[in-house]
Amino acid sequence: MRSTSFSSCVALFYIALACGSGAEHRVVSDSASNAADTPANTLTTSAPASPTLPPAASASSPSNNESTPQPAMLAMPGANGASATPSAPASNPAAPAPAAPSPAAPSSETCNRPGGAGADTPTLWVIGDSTASLYAATLYPRMGWAQPLQDSFAPACATIQDRAISGRSSKSFFDEGAWTPVRDALKSGDFVLIQFGHNDEKSDDPLRFTDPFTTFQQYLSTYLDDTLARGATPILLTPINRNSWSGATLKDTHGQYPAAVRQLAQTRQLALVDATALTKSYFERIGEAATTLLFMDLAAGQFPNYPDGNVDNTHLQESGARTIGRLILADLARQNSPIARLLQQIPSAP
């Protein structure tokens, strides 16, 4: 009996030892599993911070009431239709932004499709002032640079809609409602060429004046945002130069407005045709006498509509309109703009 009891005790001892070892193993394994789950659970439930997005401009209709002059620092359309007061200009607004990537090599592709325009034919809309607008035959040879653009495009490849209006600034064009029908007619695949500045400079006219780095950029941004929202492509242009000289050097008559357009294009990473720089380079290359022949400086009896002649160093005559239009199209081709592939032929810069 004593031997049997001893054997039983030894057996119970080893069973207890085995049970204790298994329990210890289970505790260690559970602890390791829980530790491994913790980081994964933390990563899954902790979301990254949302990026801060710029406010979108409103697509609300502009006011047609210009009877009461409004201050330049007006409340502009903001996100969700709310008003957004323009921010103060930066301490160094004209500081150059980082250079944009170089464009790809210009394409030699052109468009000479026969027939007329169809529902899917791209439209090139032009908004701006008198330097780009249409003029009646009774004012010939006065002509905006956008007026003859259709000659460069087959009707089945692109339709030109020149909606620039003489005397308008980026502000008055919007406030008078001129932008609304353009905005509402935009379709995917269209282009909008946007050029203001000449009349934004008129500080004595509150209906037209804008500040370069606040309200001017705000109005331009509204045109950009509305265009992009409809799947169309906006292209910013700086204003063309006037025929104003100091010796052999062209005078700068636009102040900070060209710089404001360049800054906005760089900030938004959108296409820019620097017509201010293009015309300065071209005018200074051909000289004052040849440049004057591009503007509405007419001798008495030279044109029937101007029997007494005319002196105007801001507006273009037909030769100037066609030359500036060619400068702009050649620069778009140089940048490999999709517009270049709609041209009947790629123009060389004059």
C-alpha positions as CSV (number, residue, x, y, z in Angstrom):
1,M,0.0,0.0,0.0
2,R,2.9,2.4,0.8
3,S,4.5,1.7,-2.5
4,T,1.3,2.3,-4.4
5,S,0.7,5.6,-2.6
6,F,4.3,6.8,-3.4
7,S,3.8,6.0,-7.1
8,S,0.5,7.8,-7.1
9,C,2.1,10.9,-5.5
10,V,4.9,10.9,-8.1
11,A,2.3,10.7,-10.9
12,L,0.3,13.5,-9.5
13,F,3.5,15.6,-9.1
14,Y,4.3,15.4,-12.8
15,I,0.7,16.1,-13.9
16,A,0.7,19.2,-11.8
17,L,4.0,20.3,-13.2
18,A,2.8,19.8,-16.8
19,C,-0.4,21.7,-16.1
20,G,1.5,24.6,-14.6
21,S,3.9,24.8,-17.6
22,G,1.0,24.9,-20.1
23,A,-0.8,27.7,-18.2
24,E,2.4,29.7,-18.2
25,H,2.8,29.2,-21.9
26,R,-0.7,30.4,-22.5
27,V,-0.2,33.6,-20.6
28,V,2.9,34.5,-22.5
29,S,1.3,33.7,-25.9
30,D,-1.8,35.8,-25.2
31,S,0.3,38.8,-24.0
32,A,2.5,38.7,-27.2
33,S,-0.7,38.5,-29.4
34,N,-2.2,41.5,-27.7
35,A,1.0,43.5,-28.0
36,A,1.2,42.8,-31.8
37,D,-2.5,44.0,-32.3
38,T,-2.0,47.4,-30.6
39,P,0.0,49.2,-33.4
40,A,-2.3,47.9,-36.1
41,N,-5.4,49.0,-34.3
42,T,-3.9,52.4,-33.7
43,L,-3.0,52.9,-37.4
44,T,-6.5,51.8,-38.5
45,T,-8.5,54.1,-36.3
46,S,-6.2,57.1,-36.4
47,A,-7.0,59.0,-39.7
48,P,-4.4,61.4,-41.3
49,A,-5.1,65.1,-41.1
50,S,-7.1,66.4,-44.1
51,P,-5.2,68.8,-46.4
52,T,-6.4,72.4,-46.4
53,L,-8.1,73.2,-49.7
54,P,-8.4,76.7,-51.3
55,P,-11.9,78.1,-51.4
56,A,-13.8,77.7,-54.7
57,A,-15.2,80.7,-56.3
58,S,-19.0,80.9,-56.6
59,A,-20.8,80.5,-59.9
60,S,-23.5,82.9,-58.8
61,S,-24.8,85.4,-61.3
62,P,-23.2,88.8,-61.3
63,S,-25.0,92.0,-60.6
64,N,-26.0,94.2,-63.5
65,N,-26.4,97.3,-61.4
66,E,-23.5,99.8,-61.9
67,S,-25.5,102.9,-61.0
68,T,-23.8,103.2,-57.6
69,P,-20.0,103.2,-57.6
70,Q,-18.6,100.4,-55.5
71,P,-15.2,100.5,-53.7
72,A,-12.5,98.3,-55.2
73,M,-12.2,96.3,-52.0
74,L,-15.7,94.8,-52.4
75,A,-16.9,91.4,-51.1
76,M,-16.1,88.9,-53.8
77,P,-17.9,85.6,-54.5
78,G,-16.5,82.9,-52.2
79,A,-17.1,79.2,-51.5
80,N,-20.7,78.0,-51.4
81,G,-22.0,81.4,-52.6
82,A,-20.7,83.2,-49.5
83,S,-18.9,86.5,-49.8
84,A,-15.2,86.5,-49.3
85,T,-13.3,89.7,-48.6
86,P,-10.1,89.9,-50.6
87,S,-7.0,89.4,-48.5
88,A,-4.4,92.0,-48.2
89,P,-1.5,91.8,-50.7
90,A,1.5,89.9,-49.6
91,S,4.5,91.9,-48.3
92,N,6.4,91.1,-51.5
93,P,3.7,90.3,-54.0
94,A,5.8,90.7,-57.1
95,A,8.4,88.1,-55.9
96,P,9.0,85.5,-58.6
97,A,7.4,82.1,-58.0
98,P,9.3,78.9,-58.7
99,A,9.8,78.3,-62.4
100,A,7.2,76.1,-64.1
101,P,8.3,72.9,-65.7
102,S,9.5,73.3,-69.3
103,P,6.8,72.4,-71.9
104,A,7.2,69.4,-74.1
105,A,8.5,69.8,-77.6
106,P,5.9,71.6,-79.8
107,S,3.6,69.2,-81.7
108,S,3.4,69.4,-85.5
109,E,-0.1,68.0,-85.4
110,T,-2.7,70.3,-87.0
111,C,-6.4,70.2,-88.0
112,N,-7.8,70.6,-91.5
113,R,-11.0,68.7,-91.1
114,P,-13.6,69.6,-93.8
115,G,-17.1,70.7,-93.1
116,G,-18.7,73.0,-90.6
117,A,-18.7,73.0,-86.8
118,G,-20.5,70.3,-84.9
119,A,-21.9,69.8,-81.4
120,D,-18.5,68.5,-80.3
121,T,-16.3,71.2,-82.0
122,P,-14.3,73.0,-79.3
123,T,-15.0,76.7,-78.8
124,L,-12.2,79.2,-78.1
125,W,-13.8,81.9,-76.0
126,V,-12.0,85.2,-75.6
127,I,-12.9,87.6,-72.8
128,G,-11.2,90.9,-72.2
129,D,-11.2,94.6,-73.3
130,S,-11.0,96.7,-76.4
131,T,-7.5,95.4,-77.4
132,A,-9.1,92.0,-78.2
133,S,-12.7,92.9,-79.1
134,L,-14.8,92.9,-82.3
135,Y,-15.4,96.2,-84.2
136,A,-18.0,97.1,-86.8
137,A,-17.0,97.8,-90.4
138,T,-17.8,101.5,-89.8
139,L,-14.7,101.6,-87.5
140,Y,-12.3,99.8,-89.8
141,P,-9.3,99.5,-89.7
142,R,-9.8,99.3,-85.9
143,M,-9.7,95.6,-84.9
144,G,-9.0,93.6,-81.7
145,W,-6.4,90.9,-81.9
146,A,-9.0,88.1,-81.4
147,Q,-11.3,89.4,-84.2
148,P,-9.4,87.6,-87.0
149,L,-8.5,84.4,-85.1
150,Q,-11.1,82.3,-86.9
151,D,-8.9,82.6,-90.1
152,S,-6.4,80.3,-88.4
153,F,-8.9,77.5,-87.6
154,A,-11.0,75.3,-89.9
155,P,-14.6,75.7,-88.8
156,A,-14.9,72.0,-88.1
157,C,-11.8,72.1,-85.8
158,A,-12.6,75.1,-83.6
159,T,-15.1,78.0,-83.3
160,I,-13.9,81.4,-82.1
161,Q,-16.3,83.3,-79.9
162,D,-14.8,86.8,-79.3
163,R,-16.7,88.1,-76.3
164,A,-14.2,90.8,-75.3
165,I,-15.9,94.2,-74.8
166,S,-14.3,97.7,-75.2
167,G,-13.8,99.6,-72.0
168,R,-14.2,96.7,-69.6
169,S,-12.0,95.7,-66.7
170,S,-12.0,92.3,-65.0
171,K,-14.5,93.8,-62.5
172,S,-16.9,95.6,-64.9
173,F,-17.0,92.7,-67.3
174,F,-18.3,90.5,-64.4
175,D,-20.5,93.1,-62.7
176,E,-22.3,93.9,-65.9
177,G,-23.2,90.3,-66.5
178,A,-21.0,89.8,-69.6
179,W,-19.4,86.6,-68.1
180,T,-22.7,84.9,-67.3
181,P,-23.7,83.8,-70.9
182,V,-20.1,82.7,-71.6
183,R,-20.0,80.7,-68.3
184,D,-23.3,79.0,-69.0
185,A,-22.4,78.1,-72.6
186,L,-19.1,76.4,-71.7
187,K,-18.7,72.7,-72.4
188,S,-16.0,70.2,-71.8
189,G,-13.1,70.6,-74.3
190,D,-13.6,74.4,-74.7
191,F,-11.0,77.0,-74.0
192,V,-11.3,80.5,-72.4
193,L,-8.6,83.1,-73.1
194,I,-8.7,85.7,-70.4
195,Q,-7.0,89.1,-70.8
196,F,-7.6,92.2,-68.7
197,G,-5.6,95.0,-67.2
198,H,-5.9,98.1,-69.4
199,N,-9.1,99.3,-67.7
200,D,-8.4,97.7,-64.3
201,E,-5.7,100.4,-64.0
202,K,-8.2,103.3,-64.0
203,S,-7.9,104.3,-60.3
204,D,-10.3,107.2,-60.8
205,D,-13.2,104.9,-61.8
206,P,-14.5,102.8,-59.0
207,L,-16.7,100.8,-61.4
208,R,-13.6,99.5,-63.2
209,F,-10.6,99.8,-60.9
210,T,-9.1,96.8,-59.2
211,D,-6.0,96.4,-57.1
212,P,-3.5,94.1,-58.8
213,F,-2.8,91.6,-56.0
214,T,-6.3,91.6,-54.4
215,T,-9.5,92.3,-56.3
216,F,-7.9,91.9,-59.8
217,Q,-6.7,88.4,-58.9
218,Q,-10.1,87.7,-57.2
219,Y,-12.1,88.5,-60.4
220,L,-9.6,86.5,-62.6
221,S,-9.9,83.6,-60.1
222,T,-13.7,83.6,-60.6
223,Y,-13.3,83.2,-64.3
224,L,-10.7,80.4,-63.8
225,D,-12.8,78.5,-61.3
226,D,-16.0,78.7,-63.3
227,T,-14.2,77.6,-66.5
228,L,-12.5,74.6,-64.7
229,A,-15.8,73.6,-63.1
230,R,-17.3,73.1,-66.5
231,G,-14.5,71.0,-67.9
232,A,-13.0,73.7,-70.0
233,T,-9.4,75.1,-70.1
234,P,-8.6,78.6,-69.0
235,I,-5.6,80.4,-70.4
236,L,-4.4,83.7,-68.8
237,L,-2.9,86.5,-70.8
238,T,-1.1,89.6,-69.6
239,P,-2.2,92.8,-71.4
240,I,-0.5,93.9,-74.6
241,N,1.7,96.9,-74.5
242,R,0.8,100.4,-75.6
243,N,2.8,102.2,-78.3
244,S,4.5,104.4,-75.7
245,W,8.3,105.0,-75.8
246,S,11.2,106.5,-74.0
247,G,13.9,106.7,-76.6
248,A,14.4,103.2,-78.0
249,T,12.8,101.5,-75.0
250,L,9.1,100.8,-74.6
251,K,7.5,102.4,-71.6
252,D,5.9,100.2,-68.9
253,T,2.3,101.5,-68.7
254,H,0.7,98.6,-66.9
255,G,2.4,98.7,-63.5
256,Q,1.9,95.6,-61.4
257,Y,-1.0,94.1,-63.4
258,P,1.2,91.8,-65.6
259,A,3.0,90.6,-62.5
260,A,-0.3,89.8,-60.8
261,V,-1.4,87.7,-63.8
262,R,2.0,85.9,-63.9
263,Q,1.8,85.2,-60.1
264,L,-1.8,83.8,-60.4
265,A,-0.9,81.6,-63.3
266,Q,2.1,80.2,-61.4
267,T,0.2,79.7,-58.2
268,R,-2.6,77.9,-59.9
269,Q,-0.3,76.1,-62.3
270,L,-2.3,77.2,-65.3
271,A,-1.3,78.2,-68.8
272,L,-0.1,81.7,-69.4
273,V,0.6,83.7,-72.5
274,D,2.8,86.6,-71.4
275,A,1.6,89.1,-74.1
276,T,3.2,92.0,-72.2
277,A,6.6,90.4,-72.6
278,L,5.9,89.2,-76.1
279,T,4.8,92.6,-77.4
280,K,7.7,94.4,-75.6
281,S,10.2,92.2,-77.2
282,Y,8.6,92.4,-80.6
283,F,8.0,96.2,-80.6
284,E,11.5,97.0,-79.4
285,R,12.9,94.7,-82.1
286,I,11.1,96.4,-85.0
287,G,11.3,99.9,-83.5
288,E,8.9,102.8,-82.8
289,A,8.2,103.7,-86.4
290,A,7.2,100.2,-87.5
291,T,5.3,99.6,-84.2
292,T,3.2,102.8,-84.8
293,L,2.0,101.2,-88.1
294,L,0.3,98.5,-86.0
295,F,-1.8,101.0,-84.0
296,M,-4.6,103.4,-84.9
297,D,-2.3,106.2,-85.8
298,L,-3.7,107.2,-89.1
299,A,-2.9,109.9,-91.6
300,A,-5.7,112.2,-92.9
301,G,-7.4,110.5,-95.8
302,Q,-5.6,107.2,-95.3
303,F,-8.9,105.4,-94.4
304,P,-12.5,106.5,-95.4
305,N,-13.8,106.1,-91.8
306,Y,-11.1,108.5,-90.5
307,P,-11.0,111.3,-93.1
308,D,-9.2,113.6,-90.6
309,G,-6.8,110.9,-89.5
310,N,-6.5,109.5,-86.0
311,V,-4.0,109.3,-83.1
312,D,-4.5,106.3,-80.8
313,N,-1.6,104.4,-79.3
314,T,-3.6,101.8,-77.4
315,H,-5.9,100.2,-80.0
316,L,-4.8,98.1,-83.0
317,Q,-5.6,98.4,-86.7
318,E,-6.0,95.3,-88.8
319,S,-2.2,94.7,-89.4
320,G,-1.6,95.0,-85.7
321,A,-4.5,92.7,-84.7
322,R,-3.2,90.0,-87.1
323,T,0.4,90.4,-85.9
324,I,-0.5,90.2,-82.2
325,G,-2.9,87.3,-82.8
326,R,0.0,85.5,-84.6
327,L,2.3,86.2,-81.7
328,I,-0.2,84.7,-79.2
329,L,-0.9,81.6,-81.3
330,A,2.8,81.0,-81.9
331,D,3.4,81.2,-78.2
332,L,0.7,78.7,-77.5
333,A,2.2,76.4,-80.1
334,R,5.6,76.8,-78.4
335,Q,4.1,75.8,-75.1
336,N,2.5,72.7,-76.8
337,S,-1.0,73.9,-75.9
338,P,-3.8,71.7,-77.1
339,I,-5.0,74.7,-79.0
340,A,-2.1,74.4,-81.3
341,R,-3.4,71.0,-82.6
342,L,-6.6,72.7,-83.6
343,L,-4.8,75.2,-85.9
344,Q,-4.8,74.7,-89.7
345,Q,-1.0,75.3,-89.6
346,I,1.5,76.1,-86.9
347,P,2.4,79.8,-87.1
348,S,5.9,81.2,-86.7
349,A,6.3,84.2,-84.5
350,P,6.6,87.4,-86.4
